[in-house]
Amino acid sequence: MARKVKGSKQYRMKVVPHRPFSGALSVVGAALLVLATSAAAYFAGQHHLRSSLDQKNLAHERALRQLDELKSENEALRLRAATAEQSLTIGEQASEKVRAELVQKESRIAELKQEISFYRGLMAPADGSDGVSIGRFSISQTADPRRYQYKLLVQQSATRHNVVKGNATFTIVGRQDGQPKRYPLSDLSPQVDSESIPLRFKYFQNIEGELQLPEGFEPEGVELSLKSSGRKGFNIEQRYGWLVQKS
């Protein structure tokens, strides 16, 4: 038995049971807890990623469907536009064809009227003209927008057989740079040498050629004058508007 020594410090003793595996179990438990937490976080992240990818795939598919729909609508619009343009072109071509036919028929009518006037003038001349009249007059367009062809037919009644002598003057009237201007045919046509064109015929005489309009000149009409060289003869004054026929 131990003795208690007076004045010495006393220590209390406690018996602790010996468990050699408790520390290892704690470590394993902590590791499992960490592993489980990580696994849960991983699977949660995978689930969120799959959900996000699924939404993006759905959005992508919707975008593709919308793109296909827009392509179809665009193709339909292009087809409608092409059809409308083709219809407009056909309509314009048809209208242009009708206009061309109308102009051609009007020109033919004018030619027939001139022929009738010509033969009428030969058979029954106007009173006071001494049997002389203007049978036909026309101006036609050429390929050059400033160049024109002119044709003048002067005739005498077939009931008369004397030779007609005289002269004709041909004047183009209009505006030059906004101001009134008159040009004799000799200034515009290389076929005419003087302002007076000699007339000498028994039944009719053709006067024709080309004239070139100056730049800045806008024609308004033509003045024709036919005068006999005799003291008592014909004196005809006639004015025509600038009516151009297509060649």
C-alpha positions as CSV (number, residue, x, y, z in Angstrom):
1,M,0.0,0.0,0.0
2,A,1.4,3.4,-0.9
3,R,1.9,5.9,1.6
4,K,0.6,9.3,1.6
5,V,3.5,11.7,2.1
6,K,2.6,14.9,3.7
7,G,3.3,18.0,1.7
8,S,3.5,16.2,-1.7
9,K,1.1,16.9,-4.7
10,Q,-1.6,14.4,-5.3
11,Y,-2.6,13.1,-8.9
12,R,-6.0,11.5,-9.7
13,M,-5.8,8.6,-12.0
14,K,-8.6,7.6,-14.6
15,V,-9.0,4.4,-16.5
16,V,-9.7,4.9,-20.2
17,P,-10.8,2.0,-22.4
18,H,-8.5,1.2,-25.3
19,R,-10.2,1.4,-28.8
20,P,-7.5,1.2,-31.5
21,F,-10.0,1.5,-34.6
22,S,-11.9,4.6,-33.6
23,G,-9.5,7.1,-35.2
24,A,-9.5,5.2,-38.5
25,L,-13.2,5.1,-38.5
26,S,-13.4,8.8,-38.1
27,V,-11.1,9.4,-41.0
28,V,-13.1,7.0,-43.2
29,G,-16.3,8.6,-42.2
30,A,-15.0,12.0,-43.1
31,A,-13.8,10.8,-46.4
32,L,-17.1,9.2,-47.2
33,L,-18.9,12.4,-46.3
34,V,-16.7,14.4,-48.6
35,L,-17.1,11.8,-51.4
36,A,-20.9,11.8,-51.0
37,T,-21.0,15.6,-51.1
38,S,-18.8,15.7,-54.2
39,A,-20.9,13.0,-55.9
40,A,-24.1,14.9,-55.1
41,A,-22.6,18.1,-56.4
42,Y,-21.4,16.3,-59.5
43,F,-24.7,14.7,-60.3
44,A,-26.5,18.0,-59.5
45,G,-24.2,19.8,-62.0
46,Q,-24.7,17.1,-64.6
47,H,-28.4,17.4,-64.2
48,H,-28.3,21.2,-64.5
49,L,-26.0,20.9,-67.6
50,R,-28.3,18.3,-69.2
51,S,-31.3,20.5,-68.5
52,S,-29.5,23.5,-70.0
53,L,-28.4,21.6,-73.0
54,D,-31.9,20.2,-73.6
55,Q,-33.3,23.8,-73.5
56,K,-30.6,25.0,-75.9
57,N,-31.4,22.0,-78.2
58,L,-35.0,22.8,-78.1
59,A,-34.3,26.5,-78.8
60,H,-32.0,25.5,-81.7
61,E,-34.6,23.2,-83.1
62,R,-37.2,26.0,-82.9
63,A,-34.8,28.4,-84.6
64,L,-34.2,25.8,-87.4
65,R,-38.0,25.4,-87.9
66,Q,-38.4,29.2,-88.0
67,L,-35.6,29.5,-90.5
68,D,-37.2,26.8,-92.7
69,E,-40.5,28.7,-92.5
70,L,-38.8,32.0,-93.3
71,K,-37.0,30.4,-96.2
72,S,-40.3,29.0,-97.5
73,E,-42.1,32.4,-97.1
74,N,-39.1,34.1,-98.8
75,E,-39.2,31.7,-101.7
76,A,-43.0,32.3,-102.1
77,L,-42.5,36.0,-102.0
78,R,-39.7,35.8,-104.7
79,L,-42.0,33.7,-106.8
80,R,-44.9,36.2,-106.4
81,A,-42.5,39.1,-107.2
82,A,-41.2,37.3,-110.3
83,T,-44.7,36.5,-111.5
84,A,-45.8,40.1,-110.9
85,E,-42.8,41.4,-112.7
86,Q,-43.3,39.0,-115.6
87,S,-47.0,40.0,-115.8
88,L,-46.0,43.7,-115.8
89,T,-43.4,43.1,-118.5
90,I,-45.9,41.2,-120.6
91,G,-48.5,43.9,-120.0
92,E,-46.0,46.6,-121.0
93,Q,-45.0,44.7,-124.1
94,A,-48.6,44.2,-125.1
95,S,-49.3,47.9,-124.5
96,E,-46.3,48.9,-126.5
97,K,-47.3,46.5,-129.3
98,V,-50.8,47.9,-129.4
99,R,-49.4,51.5,-129.4
100,A,-47.1,50.6,-132.3
101,E,-49.9,49.0,-134.3
102,L,-52.1,52.1,-133.6
103,V,-49.3,54.5,-134.8
104,Q,-48.8,52.3,-137.9
105,K,-52.5,52.3,-138.7
106,E,-52.7,56.1,-138.1
107,S,-49.8,56.6,-140.4
108,R,-51.4,54.4,-143.1
109,I,-54.7,56.3,-142.7
110,A,-52.8,59.6,-143.1
111,E,-51.1,58.2,-146.2
112,L,-54.5,57.2,-147.7
113,K,-56.0,60.6,-146.9
114,Q,-53.0,62.2,-148.7
115,E,-53.5,59.9,-151.7
116,I,-57.2,60.7,-151.8
117,S,-56.4,64.4,-151.5
118,F,-53.8,64.0,-154.3
119,Y,-56.2,62.3,-156.7
120,R,-59.0,64.7,-155.7
121,G,-56.7,67.6,-156.4
122,L,-55.9,66.2,-159.8
123,M,-59.5,65.7,-160.8
124,A,-61.1,68.7,-159.0
125,P,-58.7,71.4,-157.8
126,A,-59.7,73.9,-155.2
127,D,-61.2,77.2,-156.5
128,G,-58.9,80.1,-156.9
129,S,-55.7,78.0,-156.9
130,D,-55.4,78.1,-160.7
131,G,-55.4,74.3,-160.6
132,V,-52.3,74.0,-158.4
133,S,-52.3,72.6,-154.9
134,I,-50.2,70.9,-152.2
135,G,-51.0,67.2,-152.7
136,R,-48.9,65.8,-149.9
137,F,-46.5,67.0,-147.1
138,S,-44.8,64.9,-144.4
139,I,-41.9,64.9,-142.0
140,S,-40.4,61.6,-140.8
141,Q,-38.0,60.7,-138.0
142,T,-34.6,59.1,-138.8
143,A,-32.2,57.3,-136.5
144,D,-30.6,60.6,-135.7
145,P,-32.9,62.5,-133.2
146,R,-32.1,65.8,-134.8
147,R,-32.3,64.7,-138.5
148,Y,-35.6,64.4,-140.4
149,Q,-36.8,63.5,-143.9
150,Y,-39.3,65.8,-145.6
151,K,-41.5,65.1,-148.6
152,L,-43.6,67.7,-150.5
153,L,-45.8,67.0,-153.5
154,V,-47.1,69.9,-155.6
155,Q,-49.7,69.0,-158.2
156,Q,-51.9,70.5,-160.9
157,S,-55.3,69.4,-162.0
158,A,-55.3,66.7,-164.7
159,T,-57.8,68.8,-166.7
160,R,-55.1,71.4,-167.2
161,H,-52.2,70.7,-169.5
162,N,-50.1,73.8,-169.3
163,V,-46.6,73.7,-167.7
164,V,-46.6,75.2,-164.2
165,K,-43.7,77.5,-163.4
166,G,-43.0,79.1,-160.1
167,N,-41.2,78.6,-156.8
168,A,-41.8,77.2,-153.3
169,T,-40.4,78.4,-150.0
170,F,-40.1,76.1,-147.0
171,T,-39.6,77.6,-143.6
172,I,-39.3,75.8,-140.2
173,V,-40.6,77.9,-137.3
174,G,-40.0,77.3,-133.6
175,R,-37.9,78.5,-130.7
176,Q,-34.1,78.8,-130.4
177,D,-33.1,78.8,-126.7
178,G,-36.5,80.0,-125.8
179,Q,-36.7,82.8,-128.4
180,P,-38.8,82.7,-131.6
181,K,-36.7,81.6,-134.6
182,R,-37.3,80.9,-138.3
183,Y,-35.0,78.8,-140.5
184,P,-35.4,78.5,-144.3
185,L,-35.0,75.0,-145.6
186,S,-31.7,76.0,-147.3
187,D,-30.1,76.6,-143.9
188,L,-31.0,73.1,-142.7
189,S,-30.9,70.8,-145.8
190,P,-27.9,70.1,-148.0
191,Q,-30.2,69.3,-150.9
192,V,-31.5,72.9,-151.1
193,D,-29.2,75.7,-152.4
194,S,-31.5,78.7,-152.0
195,E,-34.6,79.8,-150.1
196,S,-36.7,79.6,-153.2
197,I,-37.2,76.1,-154.6
198,P,-37.9,76.1,-158.4
199,L,-41.2,74.6,-159.6
200,R,-41.7,73.3,-163.1
201,F,-44.1,70.5,-163.8
202,K,-47.2,69.6,-165.8
203,Y,-49.0,67.4,-163.4
204,F,-47.0,67.1,-160.2
205,Q,-43.6,67.6,-158.7
206,N,-41.9,65.8,-155.8
207,I,-39.6,67.7,-153.5
208,E,-37.8,65.6,-150.8
209,G,-34.6,65.4,-148.8
210,E,-33.3,65.6,-145.3
211,L,-32.9,68.4,-142.8
212,Q,-30.8,68.8,-139.7
213,L,-32.2,70.8,-136.8
214,P,-29.7,73.0,-134.8
215,E,-29.0,72.2,-131.2
216,G,-31.2,74.2,-128.8
217,F,-33.9,74.6,-131.5
218,E,-37.4,73.3,-130.8
219,P,-39.6,73.1,-133.9
220,E,-43.2,74.1,-133.8
221,G,-44.3,73.9,-137.4
222,V,-43.6,74.4,-141.1
223,E,-44.8,77.3,-143.4
224,L,-45.1,76.5,-147.1
225,S,-45.5,79.1,-149.8
226,L,-46.2,78.4,-153.5
227,K,-46.0,81.3,-155.9
228,S,-46.4,81.4,-159.7
229,S,-43.7,83.1,-161.7
230,G,-46.4,84.7,-163.9
231,R,-48.2,87.9,-163.0
232,K,-51.5,86.1,-162.8
233,G,-51.1,82.7,-161.2
234,F,-51.3,80.7,-158.1
235,N,-50.3,82.0,-154.6
236,I,-50.7,79.4,-151.9
237,E,-49.8,79.8,-148.2
238,Q,-50.1,76.8,-145.9
239,R,-48.9,76.1,-142.3
240,Y,-48.4,72.7,-140.8
241,G,-47.8,71.7,-137.2
242,W,-44.6,69.7,-136.4
243,L,-46.2,66.3,-136.8
244,V,-43.5,63.7,-137.2
245,Q,-44.1,60.3,-138.7
246,K,-42.0,57.3,-137.7
247,S,-40.0,55.8,-140.5
